[in-house]
Amino acid sequence: MVAEVVKESEAEAKPKAEKQTNCLACNKLIKKLKHYYRNGKFYCSKKCWRAFIDKSKLDEKK
């Protein structure tokens, strides 16, 4: 009985990580067959990944 309570409290303490469904650069829906994965994030293409990197570099300089 006590073990069940501990397991339930551990399950509540760990929030589930949400699955990323949209590209970070252009906000398009990411399809399972076509996606570009870099540094723990998903993008719809290499072009969007480059655009996101370039945009973040410009924001850091400001």
C-alpha positions as CSV (number, residue, x, y, z in Angstrom):
1,M,0.0,0.0,0.0
2,V,2.8,2.4,0.9
3,A,4.7,1.5,-2.2
4,E,1.7,2.4,-4.4
5,V,1.5,5.9,-2.7
6,V,5.2,6.5,-3.4
7,K,4.8,5.5,-7.0
8,E,1.8,7.8,-7.5
9,S,3.6,10.7,-5.9
10,E,6.7,10.2,-8.2
11,A,4.4,10.0,-11.2
12,E,2.8,13.3,-10.3
13,A,6.2,15.0,-9.6
14,K,7.6,14.2,-13.1
15,P,5.9,16.4,-15.7
16,K,5.8,14.8,-19.2
17,A,7.8,16.5,-21.8
18,E,5.6,17.9,-24.6
19,K,6.4,16.7,-28.1
20,Q,7.3,19.5,-30.4
21,T,4.9,19.7,-33.3
22,N,5.8,22.9,-35.1
23,C,9.0,24.3,-36.6
24,L,10.7,26.9,-34.4
25,A,11.6,29.1,-37.4
26,C,8.4,29.2,-39.5
27,N,5.8,27.6,-37.2
28,K,4.8,25.0,-39.8
29,L,3.6,21.6,-38.8
30,I,6.4,19.0,-38.6
31,K,5.6,15.8,-40.4
32,K,7.1,12.6,-39.1
33,L,8.7,11.6,-42.5
34,K,10.2,15.1,-43.1
35,H,11.9,16.8,-40.3
36,Y,15.3,18.1,-39.4
37,Y,16.7,17.5,-35.9
38,R,19.5,19.6,-34.4
39,N,20.5,20.2,-30.8
40,G,17.4,18.7,-29.3
41,K,15.0,20.6,-31.4
42,F,13.0,19.9,-34.6
43,Y,12.8,22.0,-37.7
44,C,10.9,21.4,-41.0
45,S,14.1,21.8,-43.1
46,K,17.8,22.7,-43.0
47,K,16.9,26.1,-44.4
48,C,14.6,26.8,-41.4
49,W,17.3,25.6,-39.0
50,R,19.8,28.0,-40.6
51,A,17.3,30.8,-40.4
52,F,16.6,30.2,-36.7
53,I,20.4,30.1,-35.9
54,D,21.0,33.3,-37.8
55,K,18.1,35.0,-36.1
56,S,19.2,34.0,-32.7
57,K,22.7,35.3,-33.3
58,L,21.3,38.7,-34.3
59,D,19.2,38.8,-31.2
60,E,22.3,38.0,-29.0
61,K,24.2,40.9,-30.5
62,K,21.5,43.4,-29.7
